Amino acid sequence: MDYGDSVDLTRHSSWDAFLAAPERQAGRLVLFTTKAAVPHLTFDFQAGDTLLFGRESAGAPEEVHAAAQARLFIPLRPPARSLNVVVAAAIALAEGLRRTDGFFRP
């Protein structure tokens, strides 16, 4: 990617290390999962929310479900069950940024 160097990426050694990281202490953990009851379009996103997504093959582990302050789903027309994780992340991020006025404006 020609814009990869503009991303501030932190890789944590474990879920516990992520939870304990100083930068993680603010904001809510918001998990996107097919097991949720709240659609993302009705959720009150806040600046500082951390959006979480599980693996396409297995979803998020139970400890991630337990730690999340909110669990959301992206509504799909039946019989579709889920989206590719990158597509879901893009939809979720765009809606979160739109709702918090977080998009960059030149």
Backbone bond lengths (Angstrom), bond angles and torsions (degrees), N, CA, C in turn:
res aa  C-N    CA-C-N  psi(-1)  N-CA   C-N-CA  omega(-1)  CA-C   N-CA-C  phi
1 M - - - 1.448 - - 1.524 109.54 -
2 D 1.277 115.64 135.48 1.457 118.58 -179.43 1.522 113.14 -78.72
3 Y 1.329 118.82 -7.55 1.458 121.45 178.37 1.532 112.35 -115.29
4 G 1.294 117.31 8.53 1.460 121.71 -178.91 1.510 114.40 -59.76
5 D 1.332 117.28 -32.12 1.460 119.84 -179.26 1.528 112.66 -72.02
6 S 1.322 118.64 -8.52 1.464 121.00 178.14 1.528 112.45 -91.33
7 V 1.323 116.78 -0.67 1.466 121.78 -179.61 1.521 109.74 -93.65
8 D 1.323 116.06 135.51 1.456 121.82 174.49 1.527 107.37 -95.64
9 L 1.322 116.80 100.77 1.457 122.68 -173.49 1.520 110.44 -108.84
10 T 1.327 115.64 131.36 1.458 121.66 174.34 1.519 107.91 -121.13
11 R 1.312 116.81 127.20 1.465 121.27 177.71 1.528 107.83 -107.74
12 H 1.328 116.65 126.01 1.459 122.18 -179.42 1.526 109.85 -99.65
13 S 1.300 116.59 148.17 1.463 120.90 -176.62 1.529 113.21 -74.45
14 S 1.335 117.06 -18.73 1.464 120.56 -179.03 1.527 109.93 -163.51
15 W 1.311 115.82 170.15 1.462 121.48 175.89 1.532 109.75 -61.56
16 D 1.318 117.32 -43.33 1.468 120.77 179.13 1.527 111.40 -62.77
17 A 1.330 117.36 -39.20 1.469 120.52 177.66 1.529 110.23 -64.99
18 F 1.320 117.33 -39.01 1.462 120.96 176.32 1.527 110.65 -61.30
19 L 1.335 117.03 -47.65 1.462 120.61 -179.04 1.528 112.58 -63.24
20 A 1.329 116.90 -32.20 1.466 121.75 -177.55 1.533 113.50 -86.15
21 A 1.300 118.23 -10.87 1.471 121.20 -176.50 1.527 110.55 -62.27
22 P 1.317 117.72 136.77 1.478 121.17 -178.88 1.535 113.21 -55.29
23 E 1.320 117.60 -39.89 1.460 120.13 -179.06 1.524 112.30 -70.08
24 R 1.313 117.73 -14.80 1.459 123.17 -178.51 1.527 112.06 -85.85
25 Q 1.300 118.88 -8.78 1.456 121.62 -172.46 1.525 113.64 -72.15
26 A 1.309 118.46 -17.32 1.463 121.41 -179.89 1.524 110.04 -104.56
27 G 1.304 116.38 151.77 1.456 121.12 175.23 1.521 113.18 83.11
28 R 1.315 114.29 168.71 1.462 121.75 -177.69 1.524 111.01 -98.30
29 L 1.311 115.48 153.13 1.464 121.81 170.98 1.523 106.95 -91.98
30 V 1.321 116.29 121.07 1.461 122.25 -177.26 1.527 107.68 -118.99
31 L 1.314 115.73 111.36 1.462 122.01 -176.90 1.517 110.58 -96.50
32 F 1.328 115.98 130.54 1.458 121.95 172.73 1.521 107.72 -97.05
33 T 1.333 115.19 121.86 1.457 120.50 -174.39 1.518 110.82 -152.47
34 T 1.316 116.71 147.53 1.463 120.69 175.70 1.527 110.91 -69.94
35 K 1.330 118.36 -11.16 1.466 122.69 179.67 1.531 113.09 -89.23
36 A 1.328 117.44 2.80 1.466 121.58 -177.22 1.521 111.47 -81.37
37 A 1.337 115.60 162.94 1.460 121.99 177.21 1.529 112.14 -111.38
38 V 1.339 117.72 -9.55 1.464 122.05 -175.52 1.530 110.00 -107.87
39 P 1.336 117.97 121.80 1.459 119.50 176.81 1.530 111.27 -72.47
40 H 1.320 116.46 144.35 1.469 120.20 -176.99 1.527 112.72 -62.11
41 L 1.312 117.74 -24.64 1.467 121.07 -177.33 1.522 113.02 -72.90
42 T 1.321 118.13 -15.71 1.470 120.99 179.36 1.524 112.34 -104.78
43 F 1.310 117.31 -2.58 1.472 121.62 -175.53 1.519 111.02 -80.39
44 D 1.328 116.43 142.97 1.464 122.49 178.10 1.529 109.19 -90.78
45 F 1.334 116.08 85.10 1.463 120.59 178.26 1.520 109.69 -62.83
46 Q 1.342 115.55 147.69 1.453 122.25 177.11 1.523 108.86 -129.47
47 A 1.332 115.82 147.92 1.460 119.58 173.41 1.523 107.26 -57.70
48 G 1.306 117.32 138.07 1.461 121.25 -178.83 1.512 114.26 96.19
49 D 1.336 118.31 -9.26 1.464 120.37 175.10 1.521 109.38 -62.32
50 T 1.323 116.45 142.08 1.459 122.52 173.39 1.519 107.04 -106.99
51 L 1.326 116.93 120.10 1.460 121.97 -178.84 1.519 109.49 -90.69
52 L 1.322 116.21 129.21 1.464 122.83 -177.11 1.523 110.04 -117.34
53 F 1.336 115.84 143.84 1.462 122.52 179.25 1.515 108.48 -138.04
54 G 1.317 116.79 139.76 1.456 121.00 177.86 1.520 111.62 -86.59
55 R 1.316 114.24 -179.04 1.469 120.16 176.95 1.529 109.77 -72.61
56 E 1.307 116.51 147.68 1.466 120.25 178.40 1.523 111.59 -60.40
57 S 1.313 116.95 -35.88 1.463 120.77 -174.89 1.525 113.84 -80.11
58 A 1.336 117.51 -28.46 1.465 119.29 -172.50 1.523 114.50 -135.32
59 G 1.307 117.99 -4.77 1.461 119.64 -177.31 1.516 111.37 74.46
60 A 1.316 115.92 -162.26 1.467 121.86 -179.13 1.527 109.76 -91.89
61 P 1.334 117.01 144.32 1.463 119.99 177.39 1.537 111.72 -65.76
62 E 1.316 116.76 160.65 1.461 121.89 -178.38 1.523 112.98 -58.19
63 E 1.341 118.13 -35.83 1.466 119.36 -179.77 1.528 111.72 -66.02
64 V 1.327 117.52 -28.17 1.460 120.95 175.73 1.529 109.56 -73.37
65 H 1.324 116.91 -43.37 1.467 120.71 174.96 1.528 110.48 -56.84
66 A 1.310 116.76 -44.13 1.469 121.35 -177.45 1.522 112.36 -66.92
67 A 1.318 117.81 -32.75 1.465 121.38 -176.78 1.528 113.06 -83.41
68 A 1.321 117.23 -20.17 1.467 120.87 -175.18 1.523 111.07 -71.00
69 Q 1.336 115.41 134.90 1.461 120.42 175.44 1.528 111.35 -81.51
70 A 1.326 117.31 -17.20 1.460 121.73 177.02 1.521 108.51 -147.79
71 R 1.333 115.56 145.17 1.451 122.50 176.48 1.531 107.35 -127.07
72 L 1.335 115.95 122.23 1.462 121.89 -174.55 1.518 111.15 -123.96
73 F 1.329 115.16 157.67 1.466 119.85 172.21 1.516 108.95 -129.05
74 I 1.314 115.88 156.30 1.457 122.95 174.79 1.523 106.68 -98.82
75 P 1.335 117.66 115.63 1.467 119.44 -176.62 1.528 112.29 -61.21
76 L 1.316 114.85 136.50 1.473 122.34 177.74 1.514 108.98 -129.61
77 R 1.306 114.88 150.47 1.458 119.19 176.20 1.524 109.08 -77.40
78 P 1.345 118.02 131.06 1.463 120.27 177.09 1.522 110.07 -59.11
79 P 1.291 118.62 147.06 1.460 128.71 10.41 1.531 113.91 -93.48
80 A 1.320 118.61 11.59 1.470 120.47 179.68 1.532 109.70 -59.46
81 R 1.334 116.95 139.26 1.463 121.86 -178.68 1.515 112.15 -104.75
82 S 1.327 116.20 -38.93 1.459 118.90 -174.67 1.529 110.05 -158.49
83 L 1.327 114.45 170.73 1.459 122.15 178.37 1.516 109.93 -110.66
84 N 1.316 116.18 160.87 1.451 121.61 168.46 1.527 106.84 -56.68
85 V 1.341 118.16 140.24 1.461 121.64 -173.49 1.526 112.34 -61.16
86 V 1.323 118.53 -34.74 1.467 120.53 179.18 1.531 110.18 -68.62
87 V 1.319 117.23 -40.51 1.461 120.80 177.54 1.522 110.00 -64.89
88 A 1.331 117.34 -44.65 1.461 121.11 178.52 1.527 111.43 -60.76
89 A 1.327 116.94 -42.67 1.467 120.77 179.23 1.526 110.69 -63.83
90 A 1.322 117.81 -40.63 1.456 120.81 179.21 1.531 111.22 -64.81
91 I 1.318 117.42 -43.10 1.463 121.49 178.21 1.526 109.83 -62.37
92 A 1.317 116.57 -46.84 1.461 121.33 -177.86 1.524 111.59 -64.50
93 L 1.317 116.83 -45.89 1.461 120.63 -179.48 1.526 110.93 -63.71
94 A 1.328 116.94 -43.93 1.460 119.98 179.54 1.526 110.95 -61.25
95 E 1.315 117.70 -43.32 1.471 119.88 179.39 1.526 111.05 -67.49
96 G 1.325 117.46 -41.47 1.464 120.28 177.64 1.516 111.99 -62.06
97 L 1.324 117.37 -44.12 1.462 120.81 178.30 1.528 111.52 -66.58
98 R 1.308 116.82 -39.34 1.462 120.22 178.42 1.525 110.61 -62.62
99 R 1.317 116.43 -44.87 1.464 120.57 -176.25 1.526 113.18 -72.83
100 T 1.326 118.02 -22.87 1.471 120.67 -179.58 1.523 111.86 -105.42
101 D 1.337 116.87 9.24 1.460 122.83 -177.51 1.526 109.98 56.00
102 G 1.333 115.93 41.86 1.454 121.31 -175.13 1.517 115.89 -96.67
103 F 1.328 117.92 -1.35 1.452 119.40 178.67 1.524 110.36 -70.17
104 F 1.318 116.35 142.31 1.466 121.57 175.88 1.516 109.28 -66.85
105 R 1.311 115.02 134.11 1.467 120.44 176.47 1.524 108.21 -124.72
106 P 1.335 116.89 118.44 1.483 119.45 -178.72 1.525 112.01 -66.45
